[in-house]
Amino acid sequence: QMQLVESGGGLVQAGGSLRISCAASGRIFSSYAMGWFRRAPGKEREFVAAITRIGIKTDYADSVKGRFTISRDNAENTLYLQMNSLKPEDTAVYYCAARFGAGSTYYSNPNDYHYWGQGTQVTVSS
């Protein structure tokens, strides 16, 4: 089993920035492609960003492209999401997810992931 623990969420004003983290344990972190998803109140879970095992390739939802940056530190077993120019519509619970043995591929479909964290709340006030 891989354990994923998100942290760094909170309340921020519109236009502000926040960086959330996902600490992984229990498996070799560099063997997993990683992703960030979010779920806003009353909405379905949606893809935010994804990154390949060694971080060479990334992918973003159109709604966050140019504002969010996904990165990873395989030496520290940690995934990051830097969020800039935040908008009220970014308010959601953010989840990290891991997929084993993904080669040099990233994934935007939540069904492709094997492990999930418990989520961290991000609230953007207007």
Buried (B, 14 or more C-beta within 10 A) or exposed (E): EBEBBBEBBEEBEBEEEBEBBBBBEEBEBEBBBBBBBBBBEEEEBBBBBBBBBEBEEBBBBEBBEEBBBBBBEBEEBBBBBBBBEBBEEBBBBBBBBBBBEBEEBBBBEBEBBBBBBEBBEBBBEE
